[in-house]
Amino acid sequence: MVKKLSRSEKNKMIGGVCAGFGEYFDIDYTLVRLIFVALALMTAIFPMLIFYIVAWIVIPIDKKK
């Protein structure tokens, strides 16, 4: 079975991007969110905000779960 990156519809807070990455890499999505926030704070928030918005637009929603 081929793994595909997709946004989570079930575990989303805003767009489901962090939960989707967590499911794809098989790690807790809360940990992914914490890492995302830490990176955003270290990079002055704007670059990570742009990354999140682009990922929200580009990554499809997982309709199966």
N, CA, C and O atoms as a Tinker XYZ file with bonds, in Angstrom:
   260  protein
     1  N      0.839000   -1.178000    0.000000    73     2
     2  CA     0.000000    0.000000    0.000000    64     1     3
     3  C      0.886000    1.244000    0.000000    63     2     4     5
     4  O      1.816000    1.355000    0.799000    81     3
     5  N      0.593000    2.153000   -0.883000    73     3     6
     6  CA     1.367000    3.378000   -1.008000    64     5     7
     7  C      0.800000    4.443000   -0.076000    63     6     8     9
     8  O     -0.404000    4.702000   -0.067000    81     7
     9  N      1.683000    5.052000    0.707000    73     7    10
    10  CA     1.275000    6.132000    1.595000    64     9    11
    11  C      1.203000    7.428000    0.806000    63    10    12    13
    12  O      2.089000    7.721000    0.003000    81    11
    13  N      0.154000    8.201000    1.032000    73    11    14
    14  CA     0.027000    9.498000    0.377000    64    13    15
    15  C     -0.178000   10.554000    1.448000    63    14    16    17
    16  O     -0.922000   10.354000    2.408000    81    15
    17  N      0.494000   11.679000    1.267000    73    15    18
    18  CA     0.336000   12.799000    2.183000    64    17    19
    19  C     -1.001000   13.470000    1.917000    63    18    20    21
    20  O     -1.316000   13.824000    0.781000    81    19
    21  N     -1.781000   13.642000    2.974000    73    19    22
    22  CA    -3.071000   14.311000    2.846000    64    21    23
    23  C     -3.399000   15.015000    4.152000    63    22    24    25
    24  O     -2.906000   14.638000    5.215000    81    23
    25  N     -4.232000   16.033000    4.062000    73    23    26
    26  CA    -4.660000   16.745000    5.262000    64    25    27
    27  C     -5.693000   15.908000    5.995000    63    26    28    29
    28  O     -6.532000   15.254000    5.374000    81    27
    29  N     -5.626000   15.933000    7.305000    73    27    30
    30  CA    -6.561000   15.152000    8.109000    64    29    31
    31  C     -7.880000   15.904000    8.272000    63    30    32    33
    32  O     -7.889000   17.078000    8.644000    81    31
    33  N     -8.953000   15.248000    8.001000    73    31    34
    34  CA   -10.284000   15.823000    8.213000    64    33    35
    35  C    -10.763000   15.535000    9.632000    63    34    36    37
    36  O    -11.596000   16.260000   10.176000    81    35
    37  N    -10.228000   14.470000   10.224000    73    35    38
    38  CA   -10.673000   14.020000   11.538000    64    37    39
    39  C     -9.991000   14.763000   12.687000    63    38    40    41
    40  O    -10.651000   15.127000   13.660000    81    39
    41  N     -8.676000   14.994000   12.589000    73    39    42
    42  CA    -7.904000   15.559000   13.690000    64    41    43
    43  C     -7.478000   16.998000   13.452000    63    42    44    45
    44  O     -6.499000   17.451000   14.044000    81    43
    45  N     -8.167000   17.706000   12.626000    73    43    46
    46  CA    -7.706000   19.051000   12.287000    64    45    47
    47  C     -8.083000   20.075000   13.356000    63    46    48    49
    48  O     -9.098000   19.950000   14.041000    81    47
    49  N     -7.229000   21.092000   13.473000    73    47    50
    50  CA    -7.529000   22.243000   14.331000    64    49    51
    51  C     -7.848000   23.447000   13.442000    63    50    52    53
    52  O     -8.855000   24.127000   13.639000    81    51
    53  N     -6.986000   23.697000   12.469000    73    51    54
    54  CA    -7.233000   24.789000   11.520000    64    53    55
    55  C     -7.463000   24.194000   10.140000    63    54    56    57
    56  O     -8.581000   24.220000    9.625000    81    55
    57  N     -6.409000   23.661000    9.545000    73    55    58
    58  CA    -6.539000   23.121000    8.197000    64    57    59
    59  C     -6.239000   21.644000    8.089000    63    58    60    61
    60  O     -6.465000   21.047000    7.036000    81    59
    61  N     -5.735000   21.035000    9.154000    73    59    62
    62  CA    -5.420000   19.609000    9.126000    64    61    63
    63  C     -4.045000   19.287000    8.596000    63    62    64    65
    64  O     -3.722000   18.115000    8.400000    81    63
    65  N     -3.212000   20.312000    8.353000    73    63    66
    66  CA    -1.890000   20.088000    7.776000    64    65    67
    67  C     -0.977000   19.357000    8.758000    63    66    68    69
    68  O     -0.365000   18.355000    8.388000    81    67
    69  N     -0.870000   19.824000    9.982000    73    67    70
    70  CA     0.012000   19.184000   10.970000    64    69    71
    71  C     -0.453000   17.764000   11.289000    63    70    72    73
    72  O      0.373000   16.862000   11.430000    81    71
    73  N     -1.750000   17.558000   11.403000    73    71    74
    74  CA    -2.275000   16.213000   11.654000    64    73    75
    75  C     -1.998000   15.300000   10.463000    63    74    76    77
    76  O     -1.720000   14.114000   10.641000    81    75
    77  N     -2.070000   15.837000    9.272000    73    75    78
    78  CA    -1.753000   15.055000    8.077000    64    77    79
    79  C     -0.294000   14.626000    8.050000    63    78    80    81
    80  O      0.013000   13.483000    7.714000    81    79
    81  N      0.618000   15.552000    8.409000    73    79    82
    82  CA     2.030000   15.196000    8.495000    64    81    83
    83  C      2.253000   14.156000    9.584000    63    82    84    85
    84  O      3.052000   13.237000    9.403000    81    83
    85  N      1.568000   14.286000   10.699000    73    83    86
    86  CA     1.693000   13.308000   11.773000    64    85    87
    87  C      1.254000   11.924000   11.347000    63    86    88    89
    88  O      1.919000   10.936000   11.658000    81    87
    89  N      0.141000   11.844000   10.640000    73    87    90
    90  CA    -0.343000   10.549000   10.152000    64    89    91
    91  C      0.606000    9.975000    9.103000    63    90    92    93
    92  O      0.839000    8.767000    9.083000    81    91
    93  N      1.153000   10.815000    8.239000    73    91    94
    94  CA     2.048000   10.356000    7.186000    64    93    95
    95  C      3.345000    9.780000    7.767000    63    94    96    97
    96  O      3.813000    8.728000    7.330000    81    95
    97  N      3.919000   10.474000    8.754000    73    95    98
    98  CA     5.167000   10.022000    9.360000    64    97    99
    99  C      4.932000    9.100000   10.555000    63    98   100   101
   100  O      5.889000    8.676000   11.203000    81    99
   101  N      3.685000    8.789000   10.850000    73    99   102
   102  CA     3.289000    7.872000   11.915000    64   101   103
   103  C      3.816000    8.321000   13.288000    63   102   104   105
   104  O      4.370000    7.529000   14.050000    81   103
   105  N      3.626000    9.619000   13.579000    73   103   106
   106  CA     3.952000   10.169000   14.889000    64   105   107
   107  C      2.743000   10.950000   15.389000    63   106   108   109
   108  O      1.837000   11.263000   14.617000    81   107
   109  N      2.733000   11.258000   16.664000    73   107   110
   110  CA     1.613000   11.957000   17.269000    64   109   111
   111  C      1.460000   13.347000   16.644000    63   110   112   113
   112  O      2.429000   14.101000   16.565000    81   111
   113  N      0.274000   13.677000   16.212000    73   111   114
   114  CA     0.055000   14.958000   15.547000    64   113   115
   115  C      0.199000   16.131000   16.503000    63   114   116   117
   116  O      0.454000   17.250000   16.058000    81   115
   117  N      0.044000   15.908000   17.803000    73   115   118
   118  CA     0.277000   16.972000   18.782000    64   117   119
   119  C      1.752000   17.348000   18.809000    63   118   120   121
   120  O      2.090000   18.525000   18.933000    81   119
   121  N      2.627000   16.365000   18.695000    73   119   122
   122  CA     4.059000   16.617000   18.627000    64   121   123
   123  C      4.404000   17.416000   17.376000    63   122   124   125
   124  O      5.233000   18.325000   17.430000    81   123
   125  N      3.784000   17.090000   16.268000    73   123   126
   126  CA     4.009000   17.839000   15.026000    64   125   127
   127  C      3.568000   19.294000   15.199000    63   126   128   129
   128  O      4.246000   20.211000   14.735000    81   127
   129  N      2.446000   19.498000   15.859000    73   127   130
   130  CA     1.972000   20.872000   16.107000    64   129   131
   131  C      2.948000   21.639000   16.983000    63   130   132   133
   132  O      3.236000   22.804000   16.710000    81   131
   133  N      3.463000   21.003000   18.032000    73   131   134
   134  CA     4.427000   21.659000   18.912000    64   133   135
   135  C      5.716000   22.011000   18.168000    63   134   136   137
   136  O      6.265000   23.097000   18.355000    81   135
   137  N      6.190000   21.107000   17.336000    73   135   138
   138  CA     7.383000   21.376000   16.527000    64   137   139
   139  C      7.114000   22.524000   15.567000    63   138   140   141
   140  O      7.967000   23.394000   15.389000    81   139
   141  N      5.943000   22.537000   14.950000    73   139   142
   142  CA     5.583000   23.618000   14.033000    64   141   143
   143  C      5.581000   24.968000   14.746000    63   142   144   145
   144  O      6.113000   25.945000   14.219000    81   143
   145  N      4.990000   25.033000   15.932000    73   143   146
   146  CA     4.939000   26.286000   16.695000    64   145   147
   147  C      6.347000   26.726000   17.094000    63   146   148   149
   148  O      6.671000   27.910000   17.007000    81   147
   149  N      7.184000   25.787000   17.528000    73   147   150
   150  CA     8.558000   26.121000   17.901000    64   149   151
   151  C      9.327000   26.680000   16.701000    63   150   152   153
   152  O     10.033000   27.681000   16.824000    81   151
   153  N      9.190000   26.034000   15.548000    73   151   154
   154  CA     9.852000   26.532000   14.341000    64   153   155
   155  C      9.312000   27.894000   13.932000    63   154   156   157
   156  O     10.070000   28.757000   13.489000    81   155
   157  N      8.021000   28.088000   14.076000    73   155   158
   158  CA     7.422000   29.377000   13.727000    64   157   159
   159  C      7.966000   30.485000   14.624000    63   158   160   161
   160  O      8.242000   31.586000   14.148000    81   159
   161  N      8.119000   30.207000   15.901000    73   159   162
   162  CA     8.647000   31.212000   16.820000    64   161   163
   163  C     10.124000   31.512000   16.552000    63   162   164   165
   164  O     10.573000   32.644000   16.731000    81   163
   165  N     10.871000   30.504000   16.126000    73   163   166
   166  CA    12.294000   30.707000   15.840000    64   165   167
   167  C     12.529000   31.418000   14.510000    63   166   168   169
   168  O     13.578000   32.034000   14.323000    81   167
   169  N     11.578000   31.344000   13.587000    73   167   170
   170  CA    11.752000   31.960000   12.265000    64   169   171
   171  C     10.891000   33.201000   12.097000    63   170   172   173
   172  O     10.583000   33.588000   10.970000    81   171
   173  N     10.506000   33.818000   13.179000    73   171   174
   174  CA     9.721000   35.058000   13.155000    64   173   175
   175  C      8.321000   34.857000   12.571000    63   174   176   177
   176  O      7.751000   35.801000   12.024000    81   175
   177  N      7.772000   33.687000   12.670000    73   175   178
   178  CA     6.395000   33.300000   12.354000    64   177   179
   179  C      6.028000   33.393000   10.871000    63   178   180   181
   180  O      5.402000   32.474000   10.344000    81   179
   181  N      6.395000   34.465000   10.194000    73   179   182
   182  CA     5.946000   34.692000    8.811000    64   181   183
   183  C      6.302000   33.554000    7.841000    63   182   184   185
   184  O      5.422000   33.116000    7.101000    81   183
   185  N      7.561000   33.049000    7.807000    73   183   186
   186  CA     7.861000   31.955000    6.861000    64   185   187
   187  C      7.030000   30.696000    7.110000    63   186   188   189
   188  O      6.585000   30.050000    6.161000    81   187
   189  N      6.821000   30.348000    8.372000    73   187   190
   190  CA     6.027000   29.156000    8.668000    64   189   191
   191  C      4.554000   29.375000    8.357000    63   190   192   193
   192  O      3.852000   28.440000    7.971000    81   191
   193  N      4.090000   30.592000    8.522000    73   191   194
   194  CA     2.709000   30.912000    8.169000    64   193   195
   195  C      2.497000   30.756000    6.667000    63   194   196   197
   196  O      1.487000   30.203000    6.229000    81   195
   197  N      3.452000   31.247000    5.882000    73   195   198
   198  CA     3.383000   31.084000    4.427000    64   197   199
   199  C      3.422000   29.602000    4.057000    63   198   200   201
   200  O      2.646000   29.153000    3.215000    81   199
   201  N      4.335000   28.833000    4.692000    73   199   202
   202  CA     4.420000   27.391000    4.440000    64   201   203
   203  C      3.089000   26.704000    4.740000    63   202   204   205
   204  O      2.619000   25.886000    3.950000    81   203
   205  N      2.476000   27.038000    5.890000    73   203   206
   206  CA     1.226000   26.405000    6.288000    64   205   207
   207  C      0.114000   26.713000    5.285000    63   206   208   209
   208  O     -0.647000   25.821000    4.908000    81   207
   209  N      0.020000   27.957000    4.858000    73   207   210
   210  CA    -1.033000   28.346000    3.910000    64   209   211
   211  C     -0.842000   27.639000    2.572000    63   210   212   213
   212  O     -1.808000   27.159000    1.978000    81   211
   213  N      0.400000   27.573000    2.097000    73   211   214
   214  CA     0.668000   26.873000    0.833000    64   213   215
   215  C      0.355000   25.383000    0.974000    63   214   216   217
   216  O     -0.253000   24.792000    0.082000    81   215
   217  N      0.767000   24.773000    2.088000    73   215   218
   218  CA     0.473000   23.351000    2.315000    64   217   219
   219  C     -1.030000   23.117000    2.407000    63   218   220   221
   220  O     -1.524000   22.100000    1.920000    81   219
   221  N     -1.760000   24.038000    3.021000    73   219   222
   222  CA    -3.212000   23.942000    3.147000    64   221   223
   223  C     -3.865000   23.932000    1.764000    63   222   224   225
   224  O     -4.842000   23.218000    1.536000    81   223
   225  N     -3.326000   24.716000    0.864000    73   223   226
   226  CA    -3.886000   24.801000   -0.489000    64   225   227
   227  C     -3.492000   23.596000   -1.337000    63   226   228   229
   228  O     -4.314000   23.071000   -2.089000    81   227
   229  N     -2.219000   23.146000   -1.219000    73   227   230
   230  CA    -1.682000   22.125000   -2.113000    64   229   231
   231  C     -2.022000   20.696000   -1.701000    63   230   232   233
   232  O     -2.315000   19.863000   -2.559000    81   231
   233  N     -1.988000   20.399000   -0.404000    73   231   234
   234  CA    -2.203000   19.030000    0.071000    64   233   235
   235  C     -3.706000   18.713000    0.078000    63   234   236   237
   236  O     -4.492000   19.450000    0.674000    81   235
   237  N     -4.102000   17.626000   -0.579000    73   235   238
   238  CA    -5.530000   17.276000   -0.631000    64   237   239
   239  C     -6.058000   16.746000    0.706000    63   238   240   241
   240  O     -5.292000   16.272000    1.545000    81   239
   241  N     -7.359000   16.832000    0.886000    73   239   242
   242  CA    -8.015000   16.314000    2.084000    64   241   243
   243  C     -8.159000   14.801000    1.955000    63   242   244   245
   244  O     -8.449000   14.283000    0.876000    81   243
   245  N     -7.953000   14.100000    3.067000    73   243   246
   246  CA    -8.128000   12.643000    3.099000    64   245   247
   247  C     -9.613000   12.344000    3.296000    63   246   248   249
   248  O    -10.146000   12.544000    4.388000    81   247
   249  N    -10.264000   11.880000    2.273000    73   247   250
   250  CA   -11.703000   11.602000    2.322000    64   249   251
   251  C    -12.020000   10.224000    2.901000    63   250   252   253
   252  O    -13.167000    9.960000    3.261000    81   251
   253  N    -11.018000    9.339000    2.996000    73   251   254
   254  CA   -11.263000    7.962000    3.429000    64   253   255
   255  C    -11.475000    7.823000    4.930000    63   254   256   257
   256  O    -12.186000    6.917000    5.366000    81   255
   257  N    -10.875000    8.701000    5.730000    73   255   258
   258  CA   -10.902000    8.526000    7.191000    64   257   259
   259  C    -12.011000    9.289000    7.821000    63   258   260
   260  O    -12.173000    9.249000    9.040000    81   259
